[in-house]
Amino acid sequence: MATLVYKEHMTRLSMISCLIVASLWLAGPAAAEGAPADAALGGVSEAEAAKAAQFIRTEHNRVRTVLRKPDTPKRGEELTELLGEFLDYNRLTKLSLDKEWNKRSPREREHFVNLLRQLVERQYQRNMESTLKYQVKWVGTEPIETGVKVKSSARSVRKKRQPPIAIDYSMSSAGDEWKVFDIFTDEVSLVQNYKRQFRRVIKDEGWNGLIGRMEKKLNAEEDDLL
């Protein structure tokens, strides 16, 4: 029994790893249309929250269209472009580096953002097919200090006895559009996860050590970040 419980736990951790970036694009049209509206959202109006939720649904439909195409380099380029429209890489990087961001020159910042973008894009595309085995249901919104959090729940289509995974998107407006700057998977923050890893490596190996690790990962085509 202990072995079975352990295997189920590891399976769930594996699902979370796959879903932490790519899970946004899994919801079917029916689930998206059923997203509930909140009556009041504090500093964020209901209309603004609705725009954020609509942004996710629209991007989801665009990605589904691309996924119907043959798996070619061109499809990969289209997915990369869509992900760039969805994620605020600059803010995600700044939050993840925390105080280290202010210590870096504009050139260093630009280089780091580019490295992180490439790593996230590659992991996203590699996880895409496996995460399509999950159905996402939109379950509401809530206000946050700088925007709105859109909440969802992902459940395995094949393994219905497995508990759903909560996936929440912290979003802020960028002109007429919305951008995601953090993703919570079962209350685990993508930004906080990156922050812990970056802080540890910088402490042990310095800034150049962190850059070297990330470049090595890209050249070795490994999935994990550090």
trRosetta pair geometry for C-beta under 8 A, 3 or more apart (Angstrom, degrees):
i j d omega theta_ij theta_ji phi_ij phi_ji
1 4 5.6 -54 -152 34 34 113
1 5 6.4 33 153 -18 67 104
2 5 5.8 -54 -149 36 33 111
2 6 6.3 34 153 -21 65 106
3 6 5.7 -56 -150 35 31 113
3 7 6.4 31 153 -20 65 105
4 7 5.8 -54 -149 35 31 110
4 8 6.5 29 154 -17 64 106
5 8 5.8 -56 -150 37 31 111
5 9 6.3 34 151 -22 65 106
6 9 5.6 -55 -150 34 32 113
6 10 6.4 27 154 -16 66 106
7 10 5.8 -55 -146 39 32 108
7 11 6.3 36 153 -23 64 105
8 11 5.6 -51 -148 33 32 115
8 12 6.6 33 153 -20 63 103
8 162 7.7 -171 -159 -112 98 91
9 12 5.8 -56 -155 34 32 110
9 13 6.6 31 150 -17 65 105
10 13 5.5 -50 -148 36 36 113
10 14 6.4 41 151 -22 65 103
11 14 5.6 -54 -153 34 32 114
11 15 6.5 35 150 -20 65 102
11 162 7.5 -103 115 -115 123 134
12 15 5.6 -50 -150 33 35 113
12 16 6.5 37 152 -20 65 102
12 162 7.0 176 -88 -161 91 113
12 163 7.6 16 -115 53 130 94
12 165 7.6 164 -160 -83 87 107
13 16 5.6 -51 -149 34 34 113
13 17 6.5 39 151 -22 64 103
14 17 5.6 -51 -152 32 33 115
14 18 6.6 27 153 -14 64 105
15 18 5.9 -60 -152 39 33 107
15 19 5.9 16 158 -12 69 116
15 134 7.6 113 -160 -71 111 137
15 156 7.3 -80 -119 -66 144 108
15 162 7.7 124 -30 161 164 148
15 165 6.1 -155 125 -51 118 147
16 19 5.9 -66 -138 44 28 103
16 20 6.2 48 162 -54 66 96
16 165 6.2 -174 -89 -140 76 137
16 185 5.0 138 -158 138 90 128
16 186 5.8 -55 -113 13 128 124
16 188 7.0 58 178 40 133 138
17 20 6.3 -36 -149 -5 24 115
18 22 6.7 -50 163 45 68 118
18 23 7.8 102 115 -62 71 91
18 127 4.5 170 -154 -153 78 119
18 130 5.4 -84 -152 99 149 122
18 131 5.1 -175 145 -69 108 98
19 22 6.5 -101 -134 63 34 76
19 23 3.7 40 -166 -60 87 124
19 127 7.8 -155 -62 162 29 136
19 131 5.6 142 -93 -125 67 120
19 134 6.8 -9 -97 34 121 165
19 154 5.9 -166 -142 58 148 164
19 165 5.9 106 68 106 164 152
19 167 6.2 -105 150 -85 118 133
19 185 5.8 141 96 -130 100 134
20 23 7.1 64 -29 -4 10 112
20 183 6.0 132 179 106 66 126
20 185 4.5 -91 -103 -16 76 148
20 188 7.5 -57 -113 92 119 109
20 190 5.8 140 169 -88 110 104
21 120 6.1 -180 -129 -164 153 90
21 123 6.3 88 36 103 149 107
21 124 4.8 -97 121 -90 127 90
21 127 7.0 112 63 53 98 144
21 183 6.6 153 -98 42 45 161
21 190 7.2 97 -76 -114 78 144
22 25 6.4 -54 178 29 70 106
22 26 7.8 80 132 -42 79 100
22 124 5.0 149 -77 -148 94 70
22 127 4.5 -171 2 96 148 113
22 128 5.5 -145 -153 -89 142 55
22 131 4.6 151 102 34 119 161
23 26 5.6 -42 -165 0 57 123
23 131 5.7 -122 -90 -170 60 134
23 134 6.8 -33 -134 83 94 141
23 136 6.4 128 166 -81 90 131
23 152 7.7 178 132 93 113 130
23 154 5.4 -80 -161 -60 126 153
23 165 7.6 -109 -125 96 158 125
23 167 4.9 -121 102 -119 143 166
23 185 7.3 124 10 -105 147 113
24 56 6.3 -121 -164 -153 106 100
24 59 7.1 -9 141 101 127 121
24 60 6.6 -134 145 -83 80 92
24 86 7.1 158 94 -177 165 148
24 136 7.7 27 -151 -72 21 177
24 167 7.6 -149 -72 143 56 136
24 169 6.9 60 -98 -74 111 138
24 180 7.8 -117 -82 -38 148 166
24 183 8.0 -97 -51 -116 105 131
25 59 7.5 -92 -94 125 86 88
25 60 5.3 167 -131 -128 55 71
25 63 4.3 -67 -135 95 130 152
25 64 7.0 176 -178 -54 97 73
25 67 7.8 135 153 -35 133 138
25 128 7.5 -12 69 -137 138 90
25 131 7.8 86 63 107 90 121
26 60 7.9 -70 33 -140 26 114
26 131 5.9 -105 -73 145 123 92
26 132 6.2 -174 -118 -117 88 41
26 134 5.0 -4 -173 85 158 86
26 135 6.5 -157 145 -118 106 20
26 136 4.4 111 82 -15 98 111
26 154 6.2 56 73 -124 148 113
27 31 4.6 -124 -165 86 98 122
27 32 5.0 118 126 -60 126 88
27 57 7.7 -67 84 -112 132 71
27 60 5.8 -25 55 -153 95 157
27 135 7.0 73 -120 -173 49 57
27 136 3.7 -77 -70 73 84 101
27 137 7.0 144 -122 -72 108 25
27 138 6.6 25 -120 -36 159 89
27 152 7.0 -97 -64 -150 128 140
28 31 5.1 91 56 10 75 102
28 32 7.1 -142 96 -8 37 91
28 135 6.3 -23 -7 -139 105 96
28 136 8.0 159 4 48 59 69
29 32 5.7 -60 -148 36 32 112
29 33 6.3 28 159 -19 67 107
29 61 7.5 60 -93 -95 90 101
30 33 6.0 -58 -151 35 30 108
30 34 6.6 22 154 -17 63 111
31 34 5.8 -66 -153 36 32 109
31 35 7.9 62 149 -53 60 76
31 135 6.5 157 -44 174 154 94
31 136 6.2 149 122 91 150 57
31 137 4.8 -111 -155 -105 118 60
31 138 6.5 132 151 4 85 79
32 35 6.3 -20 -172 -25 41 108
32 56 7.9 -160 -134 107 107 91
32 57 4.4 121 -173 -123 127 107
32 60 6.4 -168 -89 72 142 151
32 61 8.0 -112 48 -52 176 96
32 138 6.3 69 -124 -9 44 127
34 137 7.2 -33 80 -153 119 88
34 138 7.0 159 83 54 70 94
35 53 5.4 175 133 -176 155 135
35 57 7.5 -121 -6 -61 141 124
35 138 3.5 -21 -102 98 100 136
35 139 7.8 -70 -135 -23 71 16
35 140 7.7 174 -171 -67 79 27
36 138 7.5 -170 17 115 62 90
36 139 7.1 4 24 -171 108 32
36 140 5.4 -18 69 -86 107 75
37 46 6.4 58 179 -166 107 111
37 49 7.7 129 -148 99 75 117
37 50 6.5 3 -121 -86 109 102
38 41 5.4 94 94 -66 131 95
38 46 6.4 -152 78 -115 73 91
38 49 6.4 -31 40 111 110 164
38 140 6.1 81 -62 -162 103 94
38 141 5.3 -115 -6 61 126 88
38 142 7.3 130 -74 -83 164 50
39 46 7.2 -47 -176 -88 18 133
40 46 7.1 -64 -102 -58 29 103
41 44 4.4 -56 125 80 120 86
41 45 6.6 98 57 177 111 5
41 46 5.9 148 3 -76 112 55
41 48 7.6 -135 80 65 143 98
41 49 5.1 151 -47 -41 169 140
41 141 6.4 -16 -108 111 133 108
41 142 7.0 -180 -137 -150 91 30
41 143 4.6 135 171 -52 82 102
41 148 6.7 0 179 -114 142 111
42 143 4.1 -110 52 28 115 161
43 143 5.6 128 46 -167 77 144
44 48 5.1 -118 -173 83 84 128
44 49 5.6 97 134 -56 116 93
44 143 4.4 174 19 -112 109 98
44 144 7.9 26 -23 32 138 51
44 147 6.6 64 -93 179 136 33
44 148 4.8 159 171 -73 168 100
45 48 4.6 98 57 5 81 100
45 49 7.0 -146 96 -3 45 85
46 49 5.7 -54 -148 39 34 112
46 50 6.2 38 151 -24 65 105
47 50 5.6 -53 -149 34 31 114
47 51 6.7 36 150 -23 63 101
48 51 5.6 -49 -153 29 35 114
48 52 6.8 35 149 -18 64 101
48 148 6.6 166 121 -32 97 136
48 173 7.1 -71 -157 -57 109 127
49 52 5.7 -51 -153 33 36 112
49 53 6.5 33 151 -15 67 105
49 141 4.4 144 -168 115 123 160
49 143 7.8 -83 -78 -76 120 71
49 148 4.9 170 -109 -135 79 158
49 150 7.8 152 -166 -84 81 84
50 53 5.7 -54 -147 39 34 110
50 54 6.1 36 153 -20 66 108
51 54 5.6 -55 -145 38 30 112
51 55 6.4 41 151 -28 63 101
51 173 7.8 30 102 -100 133 107
51 178 6.5 149 125 -40 92 124
52 55 5.6 -47 -153 25 31 117
52 56 7.0 30 151 -17 61 99
52 141 7.0 116 76 -124 123 138
52 147 7.2 124 -91 169 145 107
52 148 4.9 -169 15 70 166 130
52 150 5.6 -158 130 -53 111 120
52 171 4.8 141 -149 93 124 147
52 173 7.9 -97 -76 -74 96 76
52 178 4.8 138 -115 -119 71 166
53 56 5.9 -52 -157 32 36 110
53 57 6.6 32 149 -16 66 106
53 138 6.7 93 -151 -168 111 147
53 141 6.3 -98 -57 -59 115 128
53 150 5.5 158 -90 -123 72 126
54 57 5.6 -54 -147 39 37 111
54 58 6.1 38 154 -21 69 106
55 58 5.8 -56 -147 36 28 111
55 59 6.3 23 157 -15 64 108
55 171 7.5 154 69 -161 140 153
55 177 6.7 112 -122 -164 131 70
55 178 4.3 -150 2 43 172 118
56 59 6.0 -58 -147 39 29 107
56 60 6.2 35 153 -25 64 108
56 138 7.7 139 94 -99 138 128
56 150 5.8 -166 -25 122 149 164
56 169 6.8 148 -91 46 133 159
57 60 5.5 -53 -150 33 30 117
57 61 6.6 29 155 -18 64 104
57 138 8.0 -43 -70 -46 100 151
58 61 6.0 -56 -153 34 31 108
58 62 6.6 30 151 -18 64 106
59 62 5.6 -54 -150 35 35 113
59 63 6.4 33 154 -18 67 105
59 82 6.6 137 -159 -177 92 103
59 85 7.1 -172 -115 99 116 110
59 86 5.4 99 -155 -91 156 114
60 63 5.9 -59 -150 36 30 108
60 64 6.4 31 153 -20 65 106
61 64 5.6 -51 -147 33 33 114
61 65 6.7 39 152 -23 62 102
62 65 5.7 -53 -157 30 33 114
62 66 6.8 30 149 -16 64 104
62 82 5.9 179 115 -125 119 130
63 66 5.6 -54 -152 36 38 111
63 67 6.2 38 151 -22 69 107
63 79 7.0 67 -135 -122 91 82
63 82 5.7 156 -83 141 86 159
64 67 5.6 -54 -144 36 33 113
64 68 6.9 41 154 -28 62 99
65 68 6.1 -52 -161 21 32 113
65 69 7.9 35 144 -24 57 97
66 69 5.9 -50 -171 17 44 115
66 75 6.0 137 175 -153 92 84
66 78 4.8 -168 -132 116 131 129
66 79 5.8 165 131 -70 148 77
66 82 6.8 -132 -10 -19 155 148
67 75 7.9 99 -101 -169 33 124
67 128 7.2 -158 -108 166 117 126
67 132 7.4 153 -172 -93 154 140
69 72 7.3 -72 138 23 106 101
69 74 7.9 -82 140 95 143 101
69 75 5.0 -175 92 -96 118 117
69 78 7.8 59 42 42 149 151
70 75 6.8 -153 87 -34 50 138
71 75 6.0 -101 -133 57 34 148
72 75 5.0 106 53 2 69 98
72 76 7.3 -127 102 -2 43 87
73 76 5.4 -53 -153 35 39 116
73 77 6.5 42 150 -22 68 101
74 77 5.6 -50 -151 32 35 113
74 78 6.6 36 151 -19 65 102
75 78 5.6 -53 -151 35 35 112
75 79 6.4 34 152 -18 67 104
76 79 5.7 -54 -147 37 33 110
76 80 6.3 37 153 -22 65 105
76 125 5.9 43 -135 -142 91 151
77 80 5.6 -52 -149 34 32 115
77 81 6.5 34 153 -20 64 104
78 81 5.7 -53 -151 34 33 112
78 82 6.5 31 152 -17 65 105
79 82 5.7 -54 -148 37 34 111
79 83 6.3 33 155 -20 66 106
79 124 7.5 -173 152 116 115 112
79 125 5.7 116 107 -100 144 101
79 128 7.2 -50 -150 -78 152 154
80 83 5.8 -55 -147 36 29 110
80 84 6.5 32 153 -21 62 106
80 121 5.2 35 -122 -155 90 131
80 125 7.5 -23 -65 -58 79 128
81 84 5.7 -56 -153 33 31 114
81 85 6.8 30 151 -19 63 103
82 85 5.7 -55 -154 33 36 111
82 86 6.5 28 151 -17 66 111
83 86 5.5 -61 -148 39 35 111
83 87 5.9 1 168 7 74 111
83 120 7.6 -178 159 122 136 102
83 121 5.9 154 83 -112 151 81
83 124 5.8 111 -110 105 151 166
84 87 6.8 -63 -123 50 25 86
84 89 7.3 -32 -133 -21 71 122
84 117 7.5 37 -101 -157 93 121
84 121 8.0 1 -55 -90 85 118
85 177 7.8 -89 -178 -178 89 152
86 179 7.3 134 168 -138 29 60
86 180 5.9 1 159 20 79 112
87 92 6.4 -15 176 -21 102 145
87 120 7.1 -121 111 133 174 149
87 179 6.9 61 178 -169 15 89
87 180 5.6 -49 -106 70 56 94
87 181 7.8 118 -163 -93 64 37
88 91 4.2 8 128 32 120 112
88 92 5.9 144 90 -22 70 90
88 172 7.5 -12 -21 50 160 99
88 174 7.0 170 -92 -58 118 140
88 179 3.8 81 -53 151 107 132
88 180 6.5 -172 6 73 86 37
88 181 4.6 -30 58 -84 122 85
89 92 5.6 -57 -140 41 30 113
89 93 6.0 30 161 -20 66 108
89 113 5.5 103 138 -169 110 98
89 116 6.6 156 -162 94 102 108
89 117 4.9 6 -134 -85 151 102
89 120 7.6 -167 -111 40 102 147
90 93 6.0 -59 -150 36 25 109
90 94 6.3 23 155 -18 63 109
90 113 5.9 0 -96 -125 60 142
91 94 5.5 -52 -143 37 34 112
91 95 6.2 31 159 -15 67 107
91 172 7.8 -116 167 39 176 130
91 179 7.3 114 28 117 134 131
91 181 4.3 -47 105 -127 124 125
92 95 6.1 -59 -148 40 26 107
92 96 6.2 23 155 -19 62 114
92 116 7.4 -166 104 135 109 140
92 181 5.3 -162 -67 -158 73 64
92 182 6.9 160 -113 -72 85 58
92 190 7.5 -25 -150 110 114 116
92 191 6.4 -134 -151 -93 70 95
92 194 7.8 67 165 35 90 162
93 96 5.7 -61 -144 39 29 110
93 97 6.1 18 162 -11 67 110
93 101 7.4 125 129 -104 80 115
93 109 7.5 125 125 -165 135 81
93 112 6.2 136 -165 117 133 103
93 113 4.8 -98 -25 -100 168 79
93 116 5.5 163 -94 44 106 157
94 97 6.2 -61 -143 42 25 102
94 101 4.8 61 -141 -120 67 160
95 98 7.1 21 179 -71 35 59
95 181 6.7 100 -2 162 144 110
95 182 7.0 -70 99 -68 160 110
95 191 4.7 -27 117 -153 121 133
95 195 7.4 -72 136 -68 69 116
96 116 7.6 146 61 -128 154 155
96 191 5.3 -130 -76 -152 77 70
96 194 3.8 -29 -141 107 125 125
96 195 5.1 -142 -153 -67 53 70
96 198 6.0 104 151 -3 92 146
97 100 4.3 -106 176 72 94 102
97 101 4.2 120 92 -57 122 83
97 104 7.5 -39 170 -2 155 134
97 112 7.3 52 -69 139 139 154
97 195 7.5 -133 -48 -113 11 74
97 198 6.0 -95 -104 141 57 159
98 101 6.7 174 76 -4 18 99
98 195 5.7 72 -30 -139 116 113
98 199 7.3 9 33 -73 132 109
99 102 6.2 -51 -169 30 52 107
99 103 7.1 48 141 -18 71 107
100 103 5.5 -60 -157 35 45 115
100 104 6.6 43 151 -27 73 106
100 198 7.0 -135 35 143 154 121
100 199 7.8 -161 -26 -94 131 67
100 202 6.2 -105 -101 -111 147 171
100 207 7.5 162 -165 -97 120 102
101 104 6.2 -64 -158 27 31 110
101 109 6.9 61 -156 -110 77 111
104 108 4.0 -125 -172 94 103 126
104 109 5.0 134 111 -58 122 79
104 112 7.0 -24 -175 -3 166 140
104 207 7.4 158 -93 -139 101 143
105 108 4.6 96 51 7 76 102
105 109 7.0 -138 94 -6 39 87
106 109 5.6 -54 -146 36 31 113
106 110 6.3 32 157 -20 65 106
107 110 5.8 -53 -148 35 30 111
107 111 6.4 29 154 -18 63 107
108 111 5.8 -56 -148 37 31 111
108 112 6.3 28 155 -18 66 108
108 207 7.5 -6 -163 173 137 138
109 112 5.9 -59 -147 37 29 108
109 113 6.3 29 156 -19 66 106
110 113 5.9 -53 -147 35 29 111
110 114 6.4 29 154 -19 62 108
111 114 5.8 -59 -153 36 30 112
111 115 6.5 30 152 -19 65 105
111 211 7.3 15 126 -129 121 123
112 115 5.7 -52 -149 34 35 111
112 116 6.3 29 156 -14 68 106
112 211 7.1 -91 -93 -97 84 92
112 214 7.9 87 -138 53 68 167
113 116 6.0 -58 -146 40 30 107
113 117 6.1 35 154 -24 65 108
114 117 5.6 -51 -145 34 29 115
114 118 6.6 29 157 -19 62 105
115 118 6.0 -58 -154 34 30 109
115 119 6.5 24 154 -15 65 108
115 211 7.1 -168 -41 -140 169 70
115 214 4.6 66 164 138 133 136
115 215 6.7 -68 -126 -68 127 66
115 218 7.0 -110 -148 -39 82 138
116 119 5.8 -57 -148 38 34 110
116 120 6.1 30 157 -16 68 108
116 194 7.9 48 -137 -147 127 142
116 214 7.3 -50 -69 -149 59 144
117 120 6.0 -59 -145 40 27 107
117 121 6.1 28 157 -21 64 111
118 121 5.8 -54 -143 37 27 112
118 122 6.3 25 160 -18 63 108
118 218 5.8 27 118 -114 131 126
119 122 6.0 -57 -148 36 27 108
119 123 6.4 21 158 -13 63 109
119 214 6.5 -86 -48 -156 139 95
119 217 6.3 32 -111 108 117 129
119 218 6.5 -94 -75 -76 83 89
119 225 6.0 84 159 -123 143 72
120 123 6.0 -60 -147 40 29 107
120 124 6.1 34 155 -24 65 110
121 124 5.7 -58 -149 35 27 115
121 125 6.4 20 159 -15 64 108
122 125 6.1 -58 -147 37 29 105
122 126 6.3 24 157 -15 65 110
122 218 7.7 157 -7 -123 155 73
122 221 7.5 -136 -177 -143 146 69
122 223 7.7 -146 120 -119 101 57
123 126 5.9 -59 -145 40 30 109
123 127 6.1 19 160 -12 66 113
123 223 5.6 104 -111 -161 91 77
123 225 7.9 -33 -48 -68 151 74
124 127 6.2 -69 -148 42 24 103
124 128 6.6 48 152 -56 62 91
125 128 5.6 -24 -154 -15 35 121
126 223 6.2 -116 84 -110 155 109
127 130 5.7 -71 -163 49 57 106
127 131 5.3 43 149 -18 91 116
128 131 6.3 -72 -146 41 22 102
128 132 6.7 32 158 -34 62 103
129 132 5.9 -49 -159 15 32 117
130 133 6.3 -43 179 8 46 114
131 134 5.8 -45 -172 23 62 113
133 156 6.4 2 131 -145 96 76
133 157 5.6 -129 178 30 61 105
133 158 6.2 -32 -176 0 112 109
134 154 4.5 29 161 -180 132 108
134 155 6.5 154 -157 73 84 26
134 156 5.7 -52 -102 -94 78 43
134 157 6.5 -160 -106 -19 23 84
134 165 7.7 -29 -152 34 148 117
135 154 7.0 156 76 -151 36 61
135 155 5.6 -25 61 62 88 81
135 157 5.5 98 -23 -74 102 91
136 152 5.0 15 -177 168 106 130
136 153 7.0 153 -153 77 60 38
136 154 4.8 -27 -94 -93 78 79
136 167 7.0 -53 -130 49 116 132
137 152 6.4 160 80 -161 41 78
137 153 5.1 -18 59 60 93 92
137 154 7.9 176 17 -81 67 33
137 155 7.4 13 -1 5 107 106
137 164 8.0 -44 33 -142 110 149
138 150 7.2 -37 -144 175 105 99
138 151 7.4 112 -164 87 60 55
138 152 5.1 -43 -103 -101 51 91
139 151 5.0 -65 70 111 92 102
139 152 6.0 147 9 -116 88 30
139 153 5.4 53 -29 -10 133 105
140 151 5.0 -2 67 53 73 118
141 148 5.4 0 -174 177 117 116
141 149 6.5 155 -159 80 63 53
141 150 5.4 -26 -103 -104 90 57
141 151 6.5 -173 -88 9 32 86
142 148 7.2 155 78 -160 33 71
142 149 5.1 -14 61 57 83 104
142 151 6.9 42 1 -28 97 121
143 147 8.0 -167 -154 112 60 29
143 148 6.0 -51 -112 -107 46 69
143 149 7.6 50 127 14 3 84
144 147 5.8 1 64 64 98 61
144 148 6.4 159 19 -111 87 14
144 149 5.1 86 -32 -32 119 98
144 170 5.9 -27 34 -136 168 97
146 170 7.9 53 67 173 99 107
146 172 4.9 -31 136 -93 96 128
147 170 6.8 110 69 177 116 70
147 171 5.1 -129 137 98 141 54
147 172 3.5 -134 -54 -94 139 62
147 173 6.5 171 -117 -11 109 67
147 178 7.7 125 -163 -145 136 101
148 171 5.6 -21 68 65 76 96
148 172 7.9 148 21 -87 62 43
149 168 5.2 13 177 176 110 113
149 169 6.6 158 -157 76 59 43
149 170 5.3 -25 -100 -95 85 60
149 171 7.2 151 -100 16 31 78
149 184 7.8 6 -153 17 124 125
150 168 6.9 164 81 -157 43 62
150 169 4.7 -11 56 56 94 102
150 171 6.2 23 -3 0 104 129
151 166 7.2 -25 -164 -166 96 95
151 167 7.8 142 -161 84 50 47
151 168 4.8 -17 -107 -106 69 92
151 169 7.9 -158 -72 22 30 68
152 166 7.6 146 85 -160 46 51
152 167 4.9 -26 74 72 95 91
152 168 7.1 170 25 -84 66 44
152 169 7.6 28 6 -8 108 99
153 164 4.4 30 175 154 105 140
153 165 7.0 153 -160 73 58 40
153 166 5.7 -29 -104 -102 75 56
153 167 7.1 164 -94 22 22 78
154 164 6.1 153 73 -165 37 85
154 165 4.7 -21 61 60 96 96
154 167 5.6 40 -13 -6 110 126
155 160 7.1 40 161 -132 115 58
155 162 7.3 159 -156 84 72 88
155 164 4.3 -51 -75 -100 89 90
155 165 7.6 173 -75 16 43 70
156 159 4.1 2 107 55 146 84
156 160 6.8 -134 85 -71 86 34
156 162 5.0 45 20 52 127 129
157 160 7.7 -13 179 -71 22 80
159 162 4.5 44 122 -7 110 116
165 185 6.4 -2 168 -168 114 87
165 186 5.7 -68 -154 -51 80 98
166 184 7.4 -23 119 117 96 97
166 185 7.3 150 86 -160 60 37
166 186 5.4 114 48 -90 88 45
166 187 6.8 32 81 -33 128 70
167 183 6.9 -12 -167 -174 87 98
167 184 7.1 160 -154 85 38 60
167 185 5.5 0 -106 -107 77 70
168 183 7.3 157 81 -160 50 50
168 184 4.2 -4 56 56 100 109
169 180 4.9 -59 -169 -123 108 119
169 182 7.7 154 -159 85 44 54
169 183 5.8 -15 -106 -108 66 74
169 184 7.8 -143 -63 24 26 76
170 180 6.8 106 72 -156 53 69
170 181 5.8 -64 100 63 101 78
170 182 4.0 14 41 57 126 96
170 183 7.4 -134 19 -68 80 31
170 184 7.3 79 -26 -17 97 99
171 178 4.9 25 175 174 124 115
171 179 6.5 161 -150 80 76 35
171 180 5.3 -43 -93 -93 82 59
171 181 7.3 141 -111 10 31 78
172 178 7.1 166 86 -152 24 74
172 179 6.3 -22 62 60 72 85
172 181 6.3 4 12 -3 106 125
173 177 7.3 145 -159 86 63 37
173 178 5.7 -50 -104 -99 51 69
173 179 7.9 98 -160 16 10 78
174 177 5.2 -26 70 77 90 87
174 178 6.7 134 18 -123 84 16
174 179 4.7 46 -17 -13 131 114
180 183 6.6 35 167 -63 126 89
181 191 7.5 26 143 -65 76 132
182 189 5.8 -16 -176 -158 120 97
182 190 5.7 180 -157 50 64 95
182 191 4.5 -50 -113 -15 108 119
183 189 7.6 139 78 -152 41 49
183 190 4.5 43 53 -13 83 130
184 187 5.7 0 178 -122 115 24
184 188 6.5 145 -158 62 64 35
184 189 5.4 -27 -97 -89 80 59
184 190 7.4 -119 -71 -8 35 78
185 188 5.3 -32 67 58 74 95
185 190 7.5 71 -2 -55 99 86
188 192 7.6 -129 -176 67 58 114
188 193 6.4 50 163 -56 99 119
189 192 3.8 74 76 13 116 107
189 193 6.3 -174 92 -13 60 82
190 193 5.7 -56 -149 35 29 114
190 194 6.5 27 154 -15 64 106
191 194 5.9 -58 -150 39 30 108
191 195 6.1 34 152 -25 66 108
192 195 5.3 -49 -142 33 34 117
192 196 6.5 36 158 -20 64 100
193 196 6.2 -53 -154 31 28 108
193 197 6.7 21 152 -12 61 108
194 197 5.8 -62 -151 40 34 109
194 198 5.9 28 157 -17 71 110
194 225 7.0 -116 -111 178 81 169
195 198 6.0 -56 -141 39 27 107
195 199 6.0 27 160 -20 63 111
196 199 5.9 -57 -144 37 25 110
196 200 6.3 25 159 -20 62 109
197 200 6.0 -58 -150 34 27 110
197 201 6.4 18 159 -12 64 109
197 225 6.2 71 131 96 168 127
197 226 4.9 156 178 26 124 140
198 201 6.1 -61 -148 40 29 105
198 202 6.0 26 158 -17 67 111
198 210 6.2 48 -145 -137 73 140
198 226 7.9 -179 -73 -49 50 151
199 202 6.0 -58 -143 39 26 109
199 203 6.2 29 158 -21 63 109
200 203 5.9 -59 -152 35 26 112
200 204 6.4 7 159 -4 64 113
201 204 6.0 -67 -144 46 30 100
201 205 5.5 -36 180 38 71 111
201 209 5.9 -158 168 112 92 105
201 210 4.6 116 114 -92 125 85
201 213 6.1 -87 -150 11 148 155
201 226 6.0 -113 -54 -162 141 148
202 205 7.1 -76 -113 61 17 68
202 206 6.3 18 -157 -151 56 14
202 207 6.1 24 -128 -75 96 52
202 209 7.3 163 -105 64 36 104
202 210 5.4 -10 -72 -43 75 131
204 209 7.1 -118 93 115 75 160
205 208 7.5 -113 144 78 88 66
205 209 2.4 -152 136 149 113 170
205 210 6.7 152 84 -41 109 60
205 212 7.7 -106 150 48 135 117
205 213 7.5 102 82 -33 157 118
206 209 4.9 105 57 4 68 105
206 210 7.4 -127 105 -5 41 86
207 210 5.8 -54 -155 32 36 111
207 211 6.5 31 151 -15 68 104
208 211 5.6 -51 -146 39 36 111
208 212 6.1 40 153 -23 66 107
209 212 5.6 -54 -146 37 30 114
209 213 6.4 34 155 -22 63 103
210 213 5.8 -53 -151 32 30 111
210 214 6.6 24 155 -14 64 107
210 226 7.8 -41 -142 -115 72 128
211 214 6.0 -60 -151 39 31 108
211 215 6.2 28 155 -16 67 109
212 215 5.8 -57 -143 39 29 109
212 216 6.2 33 156 -22 64 108
213 216 5.7 -57 -150 35 28 113
213 217 6.5 31 153 -22 63 104
213 226 5.3 33 145 -140 136 86
214 217 5.7 -49 -151 31 33 113
214 218 6.7 33 152 -18 63 103
214 225 7.7 -21 -109 178 84 71
214 226 7.2 -39 -74 -93 70 81
215 218 5.7 -53 -152 35 35 112
215 219 6.4 28 154 -14 67 107
216 219 5.8 -58 -145 41 31 107
216 220 5.9 17 160 -9 68 114
217 220 6.0 -63 -138 46 26 101
217 222 5.0 -90 -148 57 75 102
217 224 7.3 -111 -135 83 128 60
217 225 7.0 4 -145 -176 173 26
217 226 7.1 -87 -51 -97 142 34
218 221 7.4 21 179 -73 30 45
